[in-house]
Amino acid sequence: MQIHQIESLSAVATHGSFSKAATALGRNQPAISKAVQALEVELGIVLLDRSSGGARLTEAGEKVMQRAKAVLTGLDLMKEEAALIQGAKGGSVRIGVSPAAATTLIPNACKRLLAQFPQVELDIVPTLYPAAGTLLRDGSLDVVLGPVPNRLDHDLKVERLFDMPPAIVTHCEHRLRGATSLKELKKEHWIVHGPTKGPSSLFEAAFTERDFGLPSARVRCHSISATLALLKPLDAFCVLSRPVYNYYASRDAITAVPIKSHFNAFQMCMLTLRNWVPTPAQLCLMDCIRLTSAKDADTRIEAD
């Protein structure tokens, strides 16, 4: 199996045709076709469905392409590391961030990283678990910052950084904005931010642990800005981490409800693949995240 064969398959899958793949790689079309055919023979499976309209991955090809992405990413990282050994101050770092990470860790961590690697290319992508795990596995991301559930897939490594108390939030004019018990809010409308298997599972736990049963009228929203914008029109509540609430409170006319019940905290975590080998720039980012987490510990969470 040759690198140029994997590159050819990836280019055809990306561009949808052999001719466009050839143009993208600066090769001729017969060479691309020959490379893909040789790969198919070696693997013993058909990777592409070919037609007059172009080419697309077969089901088997999709699975092979997932591995191929990791191989090509590893090749890029090898080239990057070689350049860094020669004294370059660049490279690339791809970070997945939750809303809390975007507003707490990312600004100062990235500032520190750029001071040490001024030519680095940063790609910051909003994401939450479990989608974050998929992006780590296919090489789309190097590091993810955000809250994660207690149970994770075995191939993911978690470094826990700090706790984030939750806040129950509504708009400033809600008639129950002064409620002190969760039971008072059971029949209200709720907006759940994030995926079912992600950190929003704390919402379900808050009610089921108290035997209230889940509220019947709920909306699931994957955008923090849309979640906050919906609070007043839907006369609703949501659960946010305290740092996210603190960041948006002054600009979005929202308020934290003074519930007296104890809730389990969200945990800000750094998530990577367990067998991942980072480049110097990526290692530097991780150190900058740890340093930012430690230095900002006393000021991150404001008093209610």
C-alpha positions, 0 to 999 in steps of 0.5 A: 500500500502506497501513500499516493494510493491513499491520497488518490482515494481521498482526493476522489472522495473529496472532489467526486470525480477522477478528473477533479482529483487529478487537478487537485493533486497535480497528476493526470487522470489515468495515474489517479485511476490506476492508484485507486484500482491498485488499492482496491486489488490489494484490499480485495474490496470495491472502494468507489461506485463509478458512473458517468456523473462521477465517483462516490465511496461505497459503504466499504470505501467509507470505512476505509476512508476513515482510516485513510484520513488518520494516515494522511493526518499522521503524514502531515504531522510528521512533516510538521514535526520535522519542520519544528525540529529545524527551528520553525515556529509554526504547525497546526492545532485544531481545537474543539471547544464547548461554550464554556471552554470558548469563554474561559480557557481559549482566549488566554490559552491561545494567547500563550500558544501564539507567543511561543509559536507565532506562526502556528495555524489555529482552527477552533471548532465549536463541538460537544461530546459525543460528536467531539469523539468522532472528530478526534478519531477521524483526525479532524480535531487534535484536542477537545475542551468541554464537559463530558459524561462520567462514562466515555469510550475506552479509546478517549483520554480525559484530563479533568481541569476544574469544576463548573457549578450549574445554573438554572437560567431564565429571562429576567421577566419570568414570573418564577425567576425567584423560585427556590426549589426545583419542584416549582419548575417541573411543569415549566417549559425547558430548553436543553442545550446540547446532545442527549448523551453529552453534558446535558445529561445533567439536566435529566439527572437533576430531575430523576434523582429527585423522583420528579420525572422529566418535564413534559414540554422541552426543546433541545437546542444545539446552539447556545445563542439560540438557547438564550434567544428562545428563553423569553419567547418560550417563557422557558428555563435552561441549565448552563454551566456557571461560567457560561451564565456569567459570560452572557448574563450582562448582555442577554437579559437572563437571570440565574434562579436561586434554587437551593438544591445541590446539583452535580457540577459540570467538569471542564475536561481536556479530551484526546485520543488515548494513543495520540502522539502530539507535535510540539505545537500541540503539546504547547497548547495543552500546557497553555490550557493547563497553565490558564486553568491553574492561573484563572482558578480564583477568578473564573467563577464569580460569586452569585 
